[in-house]
Amino acid sequence: MQWIGGDSGQPRRPVFFPVGHKAVLIDLNALYPQTPHHSGEYFPDGLQIRSVHLGVLTAWARSEWGEWYGKVTYTITARDRQEKVTHWVPGWALRPADPRPAAQS
């Protein structure tokens, strides 16, 4: 069988990067966008998805195509219920919870 390509035996870079426990904001509205032509009704006891939540980032990882994902744990609420969830979130939906102030000139 003929060789069809690949990494040509080049050294591979690490995929997973532990970061300890860093506070991040996760934009669930961006992560789970509202469907076009939404026709649902307001349901006050439902999951609170249309907001930004505080979470804890414990690792970064690269996808097979090079995109960055953060392993994040956060709490999602629905009326009287709260649940912690942990999953890989695209880097574009995350930002530091305590950004450093810009240097003054």
C-alpha positions in Angstrom: 0.0 0.0 0.0 1.3 3.5 -0.9 2.1 6.0 1.9 -0.5 8.8 1.9 1.1 11.3 4.1 1.1 12.2 7.8 3.5 13.8 10.1 6.6 12.2 8.5 7.8 11.1 11.9 8.2 14.6 13.2 8.2 15.0 17.0 4.7 15.6 18.4 4.0 18.5 20.7 2.0 17.9 23.9 -1.8 17.9 23.7 -2.8 18.5 27.3 -1.6 21.4 29.5 -2.7 21.4 33.1 -3.1 24.9 34.6 -4.1 24.3 38.2 -7.3 26.0 39.1 -8.0 29.3 37.3 -11.2 31.4 37.5 -12.8 31.9 34.0 -16.0 33.3 32.7 -17.9 31.0 30.3 -20.3 32.6 27.9 -23.1 30.0 27.6 -25.1 32.3 25.3 -22.2 32.0 22.8 -21.6 28.3 23.4 -25.3 27.4 23.0 -26.7 30.0 20.6 -30.5 30.5 20.2 -31.8 28.8 17.2 -32.9 31.0 14.2 -36.6 31.8 14.2 -37.0 30.7 17.8 -40.6 30.2 18.6 -40.4 28.9 22.2 -42.0 30.6 25.1 -40.4 31.9 28.4 -40.1 29.1 31.0 -38.9 30.6 34.3 -38.0 27.3 35.9 -35.7 26.2 33.0 -32.0 26.0 32.7 -30.3 29.4 32.8 -28.3 29.2 29.6 -28.5 32.8 28.3 -25.8 34.1 30.6 -22.2 34.2 31.5 -21.1 31.9 34.4 -18.1 31.8 36.6 -16.1 28.5 36.2 -12.9 26.9 37.1 -10.4 26.1 34.3 -8.1 23.1 35.1 -6.5 22.3 31.7 -6.1 23.3 28.1 -6.0 20.9 25.3 -5.7 21.0 21.5 -8.0 19.3 19.1 -6.7 17.2 16.3 -7.0 20.2 14.0 -5.3 22.6 16.5 -8.2 24.4 18.1 -7.9 25.2 21.9 -10.4 23.8 24.4 -10.5 24.4 28.1 -11.6 21.8 30.7 -14.1 23.8 32.8 -16.2 23.1 35.8 -19.1 25.4 36.5 -22.6 25.4 38.1 -25.7 25.6 36.0 -29.0 26.5 37.7 -32.6 25.9 37.0 -34.9 27.4 39.6 -34.2 25.6 42.9 -31.7 23.1 41.4 -28.0 23.6 40.9 -25.6 21.1 39.2 -21.9 21.2 38.6 -20.9 20.2 35.1 -17.4 19.6 33.7 -16.7 19.5 30.0 -14.3 20.7 27.3 -15.3 24.2 26.1 -13.9 26.0 23.0 -11.4 28.6 23.9 -13.4 31.4 22.2 -16.2 31.0 24.8 -13.8 31.6 27.7 -12.1 34.6 29.2 -10.2 35.3 32.4 -12.5 36.1 35.4 -10.0 38.6 36.8 -8.2 40.3 34.0 -5.2 42.3 34.9 -5.7 46.0 34.6 -4.1 47.7 31.6 -0.8 49.4 32.3 -1.2 53.2 32.7 1.0 55.4 30.6 
